[in-house]
Amino acid sequence: MTKVFYAILANSLTALVTNTFVWFAATFWIYLKTESVLAMSVMAGIYLITVSISGFFLGALVDRYRKKTVMMLSSLCSLLLYLLAYGILVFSDPTVFTDLASPRLWGFVFLVLIGAIAGNLRSIALSTLVTLLVPENKRDQANGLVGTSDGISFLVASTFSGLVIGFLGVNWMLGIAIALTLLAMIHLGTLAIPEQKIIQNP
């Protein structure tokens, strides 16, 4: 396997952990603010439905455009949406996040949800890059690493999201997510992906 593949795998793992971390942390925080299991259930349902529906659209983007462009777009969308969500936090009265009927509460949820879902572009593009960057006889190992990165992201995100919300708060959570997303974008910009033509999902 090439050094470029390992670099992109590490880059995508960082982005995947960040996006999963944001969604888990937001869910914990909304529950603590509203003390409502209903709110958590609604968020879980919205997340699953959005992931299912968005898969067709995201897959079409990955098939149509170069993979580095798609991955950069994924991070850019996440970054902008997290910045907007941070703006809602900063310029809102904290009490609005305790009210299930508050538009700002659900506006915040919507922004972090779409920001996290945008990260799925990377996962789809990464599986396609295995075909481009990895010799055929090592693609099974590469696909195994891609699957492992998904598992690691859930393990790390579920642990640290609770710790960050518990000890630092939601502002720090978004600040960390914004910093890591920006770092992943800068690192991705330094990588050269030798895609002479647009590679579609196998």
Backbone as CSV, one residue per row, in Angstrom:
resi,resn,N_x,N_y,N_z,CA_x,CA_y,CA_z,C_x,C_y,C_z
1,MET,0.841,-1.205,0.000,0.000,0.000,0.000,0.868,1.244,0.000
2,THR,0.402,2.289,-0.651,1.207,3.489,-0.826,1.120,4.409,0.386
3,LYS,2.129,5.276,0.478,2.145,6.260,1.556,0.970,7.228,1.429
4,VAL,0.592,7.521,0.188,-0.539,8.433,-0.028,-1.818,7.843,0.554
5,PHE,-2.011,6.534,0.353,-3.217,5.898,0.893,-3.233,5.994,2.414
6,TYR,-2.109,5.711,3.057,-2.050,5.795,4.524,-2.314,7.225,5.000
7,ALA,-1.782,8.188,4.260,-1.990,9.591,4.638,-3.464,9.971,4.518
8,ILE,-4.105,9.530,3.429,-5.524,9.835,3.232,-6.373,9.091,4.252
9,LEU,-5.977,7.868,4.582,-6.698,7.100,5.597,-6.648,7.813,6.944
10,ALA,-5.464,8.299,7.336,-5.330,9.031,8.596,-6.127,10.326,8.565
11,ASN,-6.092,11.001,7.412,-6.837,12.248,7.255,-8.335,12.003,7.379
12,SER,-8.818,10.963,6.721,-10.241,10.650,6.761,-10.666,10.166,8.143
13,LEU,-9.778,9.445,8.824,-10.082,9.003,10.181,-10.266,10.201,11.102
14,THR,-9.399,11.192,10.949,-9.526,12.413,11.750,-10.877,13.088,11.512
15,ALA,-11.247,13.198,10.231,-12.522,13.832,9.890,-13.699,13.007,10.389
16,LEU,-13.613,11.696,10.253,-14.705,10.817,10.668,-14.896,10.852,12.178
17,VAL,-13.789,10.800,12.913,-13.861,10.902,14.371,-14.483,12.237,14.777
18,THR,-14.068,13.298,14.110,-14.575,14.638,14.433,-16.081,14.728,14.229
19,ASN,-16.562,14.273,13.084,-17.979,14.377,12.775,-18.833,13.488,13.682
20,THR,-18.350,12.297,13.964,-19.079,11.405,14.869,-19.069,11.975,16.282
21,PHE,-17.935,12.532,16.675,-17.781,13.167,17.977,-18.786,14.309,18.152
22,VAL,-18.949,15.122,17.114,-19.887,16.246,17.183,-21.316,15.753,17.386
23,TRP,-21.725,14.751,16.627,-23.104,14.291,16.724,-23.384,13.630,18.076
24,PHE,-22.466,12.779,18.535,-22.645,12.148,19.841,-22.700,13.196,20.946
25,ALA,-21.764,14.143,20.885,-21.696,15.174,21.922,-22.953,16.037,21.915
26,ALA,-23.438,16.385,20.725,-24.653,17.194,20.620,-25.840,16.449,21.214
27,THR,-25.904,15.152,20.977,-26.998,14.345,21.529,-26.948,14.330,23.050
28,PHE,-25.747,14.108,23.613,-25.599,14.128,25.079,-26.006,15.486,25.637
29,TRP,-25.540,16.539,24.966,-25.780,17.890,25.465,-27.260,18.254,25.428
30,ILE,-27.941,17.903,24.334,-29.373,18.187,24.216,-30.136,17.462,25.327
31,TYR,-29.744,16.245,25.625,-30.425,15.516,26.705,-30.200,16.208,28.047
32,LEU,-28.975,16.642,28.309,-28.686,17.314,29.574,-29.440,18.629,29.685
33,LYS,-29.595,19.342,28.580,-30.274,20.636,28.613,-31.791,20.483,28.729
34,THR,-32.350,19.535,28.001,-33.807,19.388,27.975,-34.327,18.352,28.961
35,GLU,-33.424,17.435,29.381,-33.814,16.302,30.234,-34.960,15.521,29.604
36,SER,-34.914,15.408,28.294,-35.984,14.751,27.557,-35.440,13.578,26.744
37,VAL,-35.940,12.386,27.049,-35.598,11.214,26.250,-36.225,11.329,24.868
38,LEU,-37.364,12.012,24.799,-38.031,12.222,23.517,-37.120,12.971,22.552
39,ALA,-36.427,13.989,23.054,-35.522,14.762,22.204,-34.421,13.866,21.635
40,MET,-33.862,12.995,22.480,-32.824,12.078,22.006,-33.389,11.120,20.960
41,SER,-34.611,10.641,21.187,-35.232,9.709,20.243,-35.475,10.381,18.898
42,VAL,-35.941,11.620,18.937,-36.171,12.368,17.697,-34.857,12.569,16.958
43,MET,-33.807,12.937,17.690,-32.503,13.144,17.057,-31.979,11.864,16.419
44,ALA,-32.139,10.734,17.125,-31.682,9.452,16.583,-32.457,9.092,15.322
45,GLY,-33.770,9.317,15.362,-34.592,9.015,14.193,-34.241,9.889,13.009
46,ILE,-34.066,11.181,13.251,-33.703,12.110,12.181,-32.355,11.717,11.572
47,TYR,-31.409,11.329,12.437,-30.076,10.958,11.951,-30.157,9.747,11.019
48,LEU,-30.873,8.704,11.450,-30.957,7.488,10.645,-31.656,7.743,9.315
49,ILE,-32.736,8.512,9.352,-33.466,8.814,8.121,-32.598,9.644,7.169
50,THR,-31.901,10.632,7.732,-31.066,11.501,6.903,-29.910,10.728,6.273
51,VAL,-29.296,9.838,7.034,-28.208,9.010,6.493,-28.715,8.158,5.337
52,SER,-29.890,7.559,5.516,-30.450,6.686,4.473,-30.764,7.460,3.207
53,ILE,-31.407,8.604,3.362,-31.820,9.389,2.196,-30.626,10.023,1.498
54,SER,-29.667,10.530,2.294,-28.537,11.266,1.707,-27.549,10.361,0.982
55,GLY,-27.594,9.060,1.269,-26.636,8.150,0.655,-26.658,8.187,-0.866
56,PHE,-27.849,8.290,-1.456,-27.960,8.330,-2.917,-27.308,9.596,-3.480
57,PHE,-27.590,10.711,-2.841,-27.050,11.990,-3.315,-25.533,12.044,-3.152
58,LEU,-25.050,11.613,-1.977,-23.612,11.656,-1.722,-22.861,10.716,-2.648
59,GLY,-23.431,9.539,-2.882,-22.796,8.590,-3.798,-22.690,9.147,-5.210
60,ALA,-23.719,9.871,-5.635,-23.699,10.478,-6.973,-22.609,11.538,-7.077
61,LEU,-22.408,12.306,-6.001,-21.338,13.313,-5.999,-19.967,12.660,-6.124
62,VAL,-19.777,11.566,-5.381,-18.484,10.873,-5.410,-18.212,10.309,-6.799
63,ASP,-19.245,9.797,-7.466,-19.075,9.240,-8.804,-18.796,10.315,-9.850
64,ARG,-19.297,11.521,-9.622,-19.243,12.556,-10.650,-17.971,13.401,-10.590
65,TYR,-17.408,13.583,-9.399,-16.276,14.506,-9.249,-15.032,13.785,-8.740
66,ARG,-13.903,14.452,-8.895,-12.642,13.892,-8.407,-12.690,13.759,-6.893
67,LYS,-12.040,12.714,-6.409,-12.197,12.332,-5.008,-11.605,13.372,-4.045
68,LYS,-10.495,13.990,-4.415,-9.918,15.015,-3.542,-10.853,16.212,-3.448
69,THR,-11.473,16.571,-4.569,-12.430,17.678,-4.573,-13.614,17.363,-3.671
70,VAL,-14.119,16.149,-3.768,-15.257,15.726,-2.952,-14.898,15.733,-1.469
71,MET,-13.712,15.236,-1.135,-13.296,15.178,0.268,-13.089,16.580,0.836
72,MET,-12.542,17.465,0.023,-12.371,18.844,0.462,-13.728,19.525,0.648
73,LEU,-14.656,19.262,-0.275,-16.005,19.807,-0.158,-16.690,19.308,1.104
74,SER,-16.479,18.044,1.432,-17.047,17.461,2.643,-16.591,18.224,3.883
75,SER,-15.291,18.441,3.987,-14.749,19.155,5.144,-15.184,20.609,5.170
76,LEU,-15.245,21.235,3.995,-15.651,22.636,3.929,-17.097,22.802,4.400
77,CYS,-17.976,21.914,3.957,-19.378,21.974,4.389,-19.487,21.777,5.894
78,SER,-18.775,20.788,6.413,-18.800,20.547,7.862,-18.299,21.761,8.622
79,LEU,-17.200,22.343,8.147,-16.618,23.505,8.814,-17.603,24.675,8.860
80,LEU,-18.212,24.993,7.739,-19.147,26.124,7.679,-20.362,25.885,8.572
81,LEU,-20.883,24.673,8.576,-22.061,24.367,9.384,-21.740,24.389,10.877
82,TYR,-20.546,23.926,11.245,-20.146,23.983,12.656,-19.934,25.430,13.104
83,LEU,-19.425,26.255,12.216,-19.261,27.669,12.540,-20.623,28.338,12.754
84,LEU,-21.595,28.007,11.917,-22.945,28.540,12.077,-23.569,28.064,13.381
85,ALA,-23.368,26.791,13.705,-23.893,26.247,14.959,-23.246,26.940,16.158
86,TYR,-21.958,27.206,16.052,-21.259,27.922,17.122,-21.822,29.334,17.272
87,GLY,-22.152,29.957,16.137,-22.745,31.289,16.184,-24.090,31.283,16.911
88,ILE,-24.890,30.258,16.672,-26.172,30.146,17.376,-25.949,30.049,18.880
89,LEU,-24.956,29.279,19.275,-24.657,29.131,20.707,-24.242,30.457,21.325
90,VAL,-23.354,31.146,20.662,-22.787,32.373,21.212,-23.828,33.491,21.308
91,PHE,-24.694,33.578,20.318,-25.626,34.703,20.253,-27.040,34.352,20.729
92,SER,-27.173,33.271,21.474,-28.481,32.875,21.993,-28.467,32.845,23.511
93,ASP,-29.614,33.131,24.090,-29.794,32.974,25.523,-29.748,31.483,25.851
94,PRO,-28.910,31.059,26.803,-28.794,29.630,27.120,-30.123,28.945,27.432
95,THR,-31.101,29.705,27.898,-32.380,29.091,28.277,-33.153,28.562,27.071
96,VAL,-32.848,29.078,25.851,-33.605,28.608,24.684,-33.299,27.143,24.387
97,PHE,-32.159,26.658,24.868,-31.783,25.275,24.595,-32.381,24.291,25.600
98,THR,-33.164,24.793,26.511,-33.877,23.924,27.455,-35.329,23.716,27.035
99,ASP,-35.748,24.413,25.992,-37.140,24.384,25.532,-37.250,23.562,24.253
100,LEU,-37.997,22.461,24.313,-38.139,21.590,23.149,-38.837,22.275,21.977
101,ALA,-39.568,23.342,22.261,-40.276,24.059,21.197,-39.441,25.193,20.600
102,SER,-38.209,25.341,21.051,-37.381,26.447,20.597,-36.846,26.212,19.189
103,PRO,-37.092,27.124,18.255,-36.540,27.000,16.899,-35.009,27.006,16.895
104,ARG,-34.423,27.763,17.827,-32.952,27.813,17.874,-32.362,26.470,18.292
105,LEU,-33.039,25.794,19.185,-32.587,24.463,19.595,-32.527,23.529,18.386
106,TRP,-33.606,23.469,17.629,-33.662,22.559,16.494,-32.861,23.077,15.308
107,GLY,-32.666,24.393,15.244,-31.753,24.930,14.241,-30.329,24.462,14.506
108,PHE,-29.943,24.482,15.777,-28.625,23.987,16.176,-28.491,22.505,15.822
109,VAL,-29.515,21.724,16.170,-29.496,20.286,15.881,-29.356,20.054,14.371
110,PHE,-30.110,20.815,13.579,-30.066,20.655,12.123,-28.667,20.945,11.572
111,LEU,-28.039,21.991,12.050,-26.715,22.370,11.550,-25.662,21.313,11.872
112,VAL,-25.650,20.829,13.125,-24.638,19.824,13.477,-24.943,18.493,12.793
113,LEU,-26.234,18.211,12.570,-26.596,16.980,11.869,-26.082,17.001,10.438
114,ILE,-26.375,18.067,9.695,-25.934,18.136,8.301,-24.409,18.216,8.223
115,GLY,-23.789,18.892,9.200,-22.336,18.935,9.245,-21.728,17.554,9.404
116,ALA,-22.344,16.744,10.264,-21.853,15.378,10.476,-22.128,14.500,9.253
117,ILE,-23.330,14.660,8.671,-23.691,13.855,7.494,-22.777,14.177,6.312
118,ALA,-22.367,15.436,6.188,-21.466,15.819,5.092,-20.173,15.016,5.141
119,GLY,-19.787,14.594,6.340,-18.578,13.787,6.478,-18.685,12.424,5.823
120,ASN,-19.914,11.959,5.559,-20.079,10.662,4.904,-19.540,10.658,3.479
121,LEU,-19.426,11.845,2.891,-18.799,11.937,1.573,-17.398,11.345,1.589
122,ARG,-16.690,11.601,2.667,-15.315,11.111,2.788,-15.274,9.587,2.835
123,SER,-16.189,9.002,3.594,-16.209,7.543,3.723,-16.447,6.880,2.368
124,ILE,-17.373,7.433,1.597,-17.669,6.873,0.274,-16.471,7.052,-0.653
125,ALA,-15.886,8.245,-0.636,-14.732,8.515,-1.509,-13.535,7.650,-1.132
126,LEU,-13.346,7.426,0.170,-12.200,6.637,0.624,-12.259,5.211,0.098
127,SER,-13.440,4.602,0.114,-13.558,3.236,-0.393,-13.243,3.170,-1.886
128,THR,-13.571,4.230,-2.619,-13.254,4.294,-4.048,-11.753,4.450,-4.279
129,LEU,-11.094,5.202,-3.396,-9.657,5.431,-3.547,-8.830,4.173,-3.320
130,VAL,-9.405,3.180,-2.655,-8.693,1.902,-2.491,-8.361,1.337,-3.868
131,THR,-9.326,1.411,-4.794,-9.113,0.915,-6.158,-8.021,1.696,-6.871
132,LEU,-7.941,2.971,-6.613,-6.992,3.836,-7.325,-5.578,3.747,-6.768
133,LEU,-5.460,3.677,-5.442,-4.154,3.847,-4.797,-3.492,2.557,-4.321
134,VAL,-4.255,1.485,-4.250,-3.720,0.257,-3.652,-3.626,-0.841,-4.709
135,PRO,-2.475,-1.541,-4.784,-2.354,-2.667,-5.722,-3.429,-3.720,-5.450
136,GLU,-3.835,-4.403,-6.493,-4.968,-5.331,-6.383,-4.759,-6.400,-5.322
137,ASN,-3.533,-6.876,-5.185,-3.280,-7.957,-4.236,-3.309,-7.505,-2.773
138,LYS,-3.402,-6.194,-2.546,-3.451,-5.693,-1.165,-4.750,-4.940,-0.856
139,ARG,-5.685,-4.999,-1.766,-6.930,-4.248,-1.556,-7.791,-4.821,-0.442
140,ASP,-7.690,-6.126,-0.212,-8.455,-6.699,0.888,-7.971,-6.133,2.223
141,GLN,-6.640,-5.968,2.363,-6.088,-5.366,3.574,-6.515,-3.903,3.703
142,ALA,-6.495,-3.198,2.571,-6.879,-1.789,2.587,-8.340,-1.615,2.975
143,ASN,-9.199,-2.464,2.423,-10.613,-2.397,2.784,-10.829,-2.734,4.251
144,GLY,-9.997,-3.636,4.758,-10.061,-3.950,6.185,-9.683,-2.755,7.043
145,LEU,-8.674,-2.007,6.592,-8.263,-0.804,7.324,-9.351,0.272,7.286
146,VAL,-10.026,0.380,6.146,-11.121,1.349,6.036,-12.237,0.990,7.011
147,GLY,-12.586,-0.289,7.077,-13.609,-0.727,8.023,-13.178,-0.526,9.464
148,THR,-11.901,-0.790,9.731,-11.371,-0.593,11.083,-11.446,0.870,11.494
149,SER,-11.155,1.768,10.550,-11.212,3.199,10.853,-12.626,3.617,11.248
150,ASP,-13.645,3.006,10.621,-15.033,3.300,10.995,-15.302,2.885,12.436
151,GLY,-14.839,1.690,12.789,-15.038,1.206,14.156,-14.307,2.050,15.180
152,ILE,-13.076,2.422,14.862,-12.286,3.253,15.772,-12.959,4.605,15.981
153,SER,-13.515,5.162,14.921,-14.146,6.480,15.031,-15.306,6.443,16.024
154,PHE,-16.114,5.383,15.986,-17.235,5.283,16.916,-16.753,5.082,18.339
155,LEU,-15.715,4.271,18.509,-15.181,4.016,19.846,-14.613,5.281,20.457
156,VAL,-13.772,5.975,19.710,-13.129,7.193,20.210,-14.161,8.303,20.421
157,ALA,-15.037,8.479,19.443,-16.014,9.570,19.515,-16.985,9.390,20.673
158,SER,-17.463,8.171,20.872,-18.435,7.942,21.943,-17.816,8.180,23.314
159,THR,-16.528,7.904,23.447,-15.850,8.107,24.732,-15.569,9.578,24.982
160,PHE,-14.930,10.227,24.016,-14.480,11.600,24.239,-15.603,12.622,24.147
161,SER,-16.671,12.303,23.421,-17.784,13.255,23.353,-18.407,13.442,24.736
162,GLY,-18.581,12.349,25.463,-19.129,12.456,26.813,-18.195,13.196,27.755
163,LEU,-16.908,12.922,27.638,-15.933,13.579,28.508,-15.859,15.076,28.240
164,VAL,-15.864,15.449,26.959,-15.771,16.875,26.612,-17.017,17.623,27.058
165,ILE,-18.191,17.052,26.832,-19.421,17.714,27.275,-19.463,17.811,28.794
166,GLY,-19.025,16.744,29.463,-19.063,16.726,30.923,-18.094,17.695,31.579
167,PHE,-16.891,17.820,31.021,-15.854,18.614,31.680,-15.617,19.988,31.046
168,LEU,-15.901,20.125,29.749,-15.571,21.371,29.062,-16.799,22.127,28.551
169,GLY,-17.807,21.409,28.095,-19.009,22.062,27.611,-19.120,22.051,26.094
170,VAL,-20.288,22.454,25.613,-20.581,22.365,24.188,-19.773,23.367,23.364
171,ASN,-19.446,24.529,23.929,-18.643,25.502,23.184,-17.265,24.944,22.860
172,TRP,-16.662,24.292,23.839,-15.364,23.662,23.615,-15.484,22.529,22.603
173,MET,-16.586,21.782,22.683,-16.793,20.682,21.744,-16.763,21.186,20.308
174,LEU,-17.516,22.249,20.037,-17.537,22.794,18.684,-16.207,23.448,18.310
175,GLY,-15.562,24.076,19.285,-14.253,24.667,19.021,-13.239,23.617,18.603
176,ILE,-13.242,22.480,19.294,-12.345,21.378,18.955,-12.677,20.838,17.566
177,ALA,-13.983,20.678,17.285,-14.409,20.148,15.983,-13.998,21.080,14.845
178,ILE,-14.164,22.367,15.053,-13.785,23.343,14.019,-12.280,23.291,13.765
179,ALA,-11.496,23.220,14.834,-10.035,23.171,14.698,-9.582,21.904,13.968
180,LEU,-10.158,20.751,14.337,-9.766,19.487,13.707,-10.202,19.434,12.247
181,THR,-11.370,19.979,11.951,-11.842,20.000,10.568,-10.944,20.880,9.705
182,LEU,-10.562,22.023,10.236,-9.659,22.916,9.514,-8.299,22.260,9.314
183,LEU,-7.803,21.577,10.333,-6.526,20.870,10.236,-6.581,19.786,9.163
184,ALA,-7.685,19.036,9.126,-7.836,17.981,8.119,-7.857,18.575,6.705
185,MET,-8.491,19.727,6.548,-8.531,20.391,5.236,-7.136,20.828,4.793
186,ILE,-6.396,21.410,5.712,-5.042,21.876,5.382,-4.155,20.699,4.997
187,HIS,-4.245,19.614,5.769,-3.443,18.421,5.483,-3.837,17.804,4.144
188,LEU,-5.142,17.725,3.877,-5.607,17.164,2.615,-5.099,17.992,1.432
189,GLY,-5.025,19.300,1.611,-4.534,20.166,0.552,-3.093,19.884,0.165
190,THR,-2.321,19.290,1.070,-0.913,18.989,0.788,-0.730,17.642,0.093
191,LEU,-1.791,16.847,0.006,-1.692,15.507,-0.567,-2.011,15.531,-2.055
192,ALA,-1.234,14.786,-2.822,-1.458,14.672,-4.264,-2.077,13.311,-4.559
193,ILE,-3.308,13.317,-5.063,-3.984,12.072,-5.418,-3.909,11.915,-6.933
194,PRO,-3.210,10.893,-7.429,-2.985,10.745,-8.873,-4.216,10.198,-9.600
195,GLU,-5.272,10.985,-9.645,-6.497,10.564,-10.299,-6.562,11.201,-11.688
196,GLN,-6.124,10.437,-12.689,-6.090,10.950,-14.046,-7.481,11.090,-14.637
197,LYS,-8.381,10.221,-14.204,-9.782,10.308,-14.617,-10.642,10.021,-13.393
198,ILE,-11.905,10.370,-13.488,-12.808,10.184,-12.362,-13.075,8.700,-12.172
199,ILE,-12.724,8.195,-10.970,-12.918,6.777,-10.662,-14.257,6.607,-9.972
200,GLN,-15.102,5.732,-10.509,-16.416,5.491,-9.920,-16.367,4.319,-8.976
201,ASN,-17.366,4.265,-8.083,-17.435,3.176,-7.123,-17.537,1.841,-7.855
202,PRO,-16.750,0.864,-7.404,-16.796,-0.438,-8.072,-18.095,-1.162,-7.756
